[in-house]
Amino acid sequence: MSQNDNTLLERMAQAFQKALGQQSQPIDQPIEEEVVIKSYNESEEGVSLENNEELRKCLEVVCEPYKRDAHQNWYTAETISKGYESYEKNKDNIPANLFHLVDTESFTVDETFILEEDTYYEAIDDTLVKGTWMAWTHYPDDELWELKKSGELGGLSPACLGKVDKNTGEITHLAFTKEDFYAQLEEGNTDAS
């Protein structure tokens, strides 16, 4: 293990220790075998799109349609839209957390939105496609902000329910509550492409 790895581990341990005082109940277990708690990953690099040091805000990708995430799963634009609707309806009851281990107030998700058209971002020299779920985050905690700016702290990973097709990796029925999840199942909405 390199000196940098030790520093990162120490800094992450400090962030966890600080956040432990704000811990809440763990996320519910999966409802059934085919239903999982899903972690979104913004990009393979896990880098924020834009950093504003003065405001401590980042514009980040929550998930992008038809792009495989770190777990080799993917979503249609329709599935992302359903997940976004569930999040927006329930966001006041969804705590921020670090690595799905501990709830924290060290960062907040201030606003989320879906791109209405393909959009070029100079900061990453890339175009994100219509239907990409974006979020503005805020990092009031000094240590966590330093980790975010350095790239040591990666992207967003809100936990929600979803149904995974084990053959294709497609995830459907994204929801942040069991009620929303079951409602989507009852609609018969498989979001198949």
Backbone hydrogen bonds, N-H to C=O, Kabsch-Sander energy under -0.5 kcal/mol:
donor,donor_aa,acceptor,acceptor_aa,energy
6,N,2,S,-2.0
7,T,3,Q,-2.2
8,L,4,N,-2.6
9,L,5,D,-2.8
10,E,6,N,-2.8
11,R,7,T,-2.7
12,M,8,L,-2.8
13,A,9,L,-2.6
14,Q,10,E,-2.2
15,A,11,R,-2.2
16,F,12,M,-2.5
17,Q,13,A,-2.7
18,K,14,Q,-2.4
19,A,15,A,-2.0
20,L,16,F,-2.0
21,G,17,Q,-0.5
21,G,18,K,-0.6
22,Q,19,A,-2.6
23,Q,20,L,-1.5
35,V,32,E,-1.4
36,V,162,G,-2.2
38,K,36,V,-0.7
38,K,160,C,-3.7
40,Y,38,K,-0.5
40,Y,158,P,-0.8
49,L,59,L,-2.2
50,E,59,L,-0.8
52,N,57,K,-1.7
53,E,51,N,-0.6
56,R,52,N,-2.3
57,K,52,N,-1.1
58,C,137,T,-2.0
59,L,50,E,-1.1
60,E,58,C,-0.6
60,E,135,A,-3.1
62,V,133,W,-3.6
63,C,133,W,-1.1
66,Y,75,Y,-3.3
67,K,64,E,-1.4
68,R,66,Y,-0.5
69,D,73,N,-2.7
72,Q,69,D,-2.1
74,W,169,G,-1.7
80,I,76,T,-2.2
81,S,77,A,-2.2
82,K,78,E,-2.0
83,G,79,T,-2.3
84,Y,80,I,-2.7
85,E,81,S,-2.5
86,S,82,K,-2.2
87,Y,83,G,-2.6
88,E,84,Y,-2.9
89,K,85,E,-2.0
90,N,86,S,-1.5
90,N,87,Y,-0.5
91,K,87,Y,-1.4
93,N,90,N,-2.4
94,I,91,K,-1.3
96,A,104,T,-0.5
98,L,102,V,-2.6
99,F,97,N,-0.6
101,L,98,L,-2.3
102,V,98,L,-1.1
104,T,96,A,-2.6
108,T,138,H,-2.4
110,D,108,T,-0.8
110,D,136,W,-2.3
111,E,136,W,-1.3
113,F,134,M,-2.0
115,L,132,T,-2.7
119,T,128,L,-2.9
121,Y,126,D,-2.8
122,E,120,Y,-0.5
124,I,121,Y,-1.0
125,D,121,Y,-1.0
126,D,121,Y,-1.5
128,L,119,T,-3.0
128,L,126,D,-0.5
131,G,115,L,-2.6
132,T,129,V,-1.7
133,W,63,C,-2.7
134,M,113,F,-3.5
134,M,132,T,-0.6
135,A,60,E,-2.5
136,W,111,E,-3.1
137,T,58,C,-2.8
137,T,135,A,-0.6
138,H,108,T,-2.5
139,Y,56,R,-2.4
141,D,106,S,-1.3
145,W,141,D,-2.5
146,E,142,D,-2.2
147,L,143,E,-2.0
148,K,144,L,-2.4
149,K,145,W,-3.0
150,S,146,E,-2.0
151,G,147,L,-0.6
151,G,148,K,-1.0
152,E,147,L,-1.2
153,L,147,L,-1.8
154,G,152,E,-0.6
156,L,61,V,-0.5
160,C,38,K,-1.2
161,L,175,A,-3.3
162,G,36,V,-1.3
163,K,172,T,-3.1
164,V,34,E,-1.7
164,V,162,G,-0.5
165,D,170,E,-3.0
166,K,164,V,-0.9
169,G,165,D,-3.2
171,I,74,W,-2.9
172,T,163,K,-2.8
175,A,161,L,-2.1
181,F,177,T,-2.2
182,Y,178,K,-3.1
183,A,179,E,-2.2
184,Q,180,D,-2.2
185,L,181,F,-2.1
186,E,182,Y,-2.6
187,E,183,A,-1.8
188,G,184,Q,-0.5
188,G,185,L,-1.3
189,N,184,Q,-1.4
190,T,188,G,-1.0
